[in-house]
Amino acid sequence: MIVRPVTPKDASAWADLRRALWPGQVSEHAAEVAAFFEGQVREPLAVLVAADEADRLIGFAELSIRAYAEGCHSDRVAYLEGWYVAPAARRRGVGRALLAAVEAWGRSQGCAELASDTELANDASAAAHTALGFNEVGRVRCFRKDL
């Protein structure tokens, strides 16, 4: 397995992995991936992918830098916007390798903190975050209303 920055040849596979992580946004993924490679989006700022021995993508991490993140003390926080490992590749160190690369990226951007979030009911993600050294700093429920 290798962790590396995403390239345009990864576009289709990255979109497929995004679909698996965020299934409610099915139609948007290909367009968002294309916009990323065309430099038309502000986020994610960077994307790292994990590829197997045959160079098939088995995971990804989408990254940004935020001026604020819950529980953080600095105003420049590396943020793990999306983190996913394909089910067949889990429990093989892929998530850990991605996170190590994310941490290195954050340090290279001058950040001293890394933050992330997950849905309240996503116990598997919470366990993965905790196992890799994250501390839970709060829980949030978000609301919206049409005007």
N, C-alpha and C positions, 0 to 999 in steps of 0.2 A: 504494500500500500504506500502511496505517496500523497502528501498534501501539498497543493500548489495553488496559485491564483487561477481563477477561471479564465478560459480563453473562448473566443468565438466558436471554435469547433465543439465546445461543450454546451452550446446554447440549448439544443433540444433535450439533452439529458438533464441539464440543470432545471429547465422548465418542468420536466416530468417529476423531479424530486420536489420542486416547489409545490406542484399539484398534490403530491402525497402529504406534504406538511400542512398546506392550506387548501383543502379541497373545496371550500366554499367559493373560491375565486377562480374557478377552472378556466374561464375564457380569457382572463387577464394575463396569465403567466407568460405566454409566448411574447405578447406585446411588451410586457415589462422587461423581459430578458433582452429583447431587441433594443429597447430604449436604453438599457444599461450600456450595451456595446456601442451604441451610437452617441453616448455621452449626453443623453437627454434627461437623465434623472439625477437628483441630488442624493438619493438613497436607493440602494445601499451605496456606500462610499467604496467598499471593496467586497469581494467575494472570494472565499477560499473553498476549494473542493478537495475531496478525498477520492482517489481513483485506485482501483484494484490493479492486479498484475497485468491485466489486459487493457488497462487505461479506461475501464468503464467507471463512471461516477457512482460512488456508493454513499456519498454524503456531501454536505455543504454547510458553510457558515456565511451569513450575510452580516456585514459590519457597518457601523456608522460611528460618528463621534457626536455626543450630545453635550449641550451646555449644562444639563441637569439630568440626574437620574436618582430615583428614590434611594435614600440611605447613603448616598455618596457625598463626599466633602469637597470635591474639586469641581471646577466649571469646564472641564474638558475630560469627558468620560468615554472610553471605548465602550461601544454598546453592541451586544450580540443580538441583532434584530431577528435572525432566524438561524436555527441550528437543527440539522436533520441528518440521520443516518438510516439508510434503507434497512428494513427489518432483517433481511438475510445477512447483513453485515454487522449487526449489533452484537455487543459482548465480545468484540474482537479488538478493542482499543481504538476504533475509528473515531468515536466521539472524543476520546481523550487526546488523540493526535490532532484533531481539528482544533480543540480548545487550546492546546499548546501553541499552535500556529497563530491562533487568534490573540493570545496573550503577547506573543512576540510582535505581532502587528501593532497592537495597542501601545506597547512600549516604544516601538519605532515611530509612532505618531505623537510621542511626548505625553502619553496618558499614564497616570499612576493608578487608575482604577478601571475595572471592567464590570459592567452591569448587564443584566439580562432580565427577562420576564417570561412567564408562562401563564396559561389559563389556570384558573383556580382548581379546576377538576383534573388537570393533567398531572397525576401523581408520578407517572414514569419520568416526565421531564423534570419535575421537582427533585426526584431522587437522583437523576443524572447530574443535575446542577450541584446538589449537595455533595455527592460522591466526588466531584471534581473541585471542591473547595469553595463553592459559593456559599454565602450566608444569606438566609432569607431575612429581608429587612422590612417587609410589609405585605399586605394583601389589599387589593383594590377591586372594587366593582365599578364599572364604567356604565354610564347611562347616556341615552340620546333621546331626542324628541323632535318630530317634524314640526316645522313652523309654517 
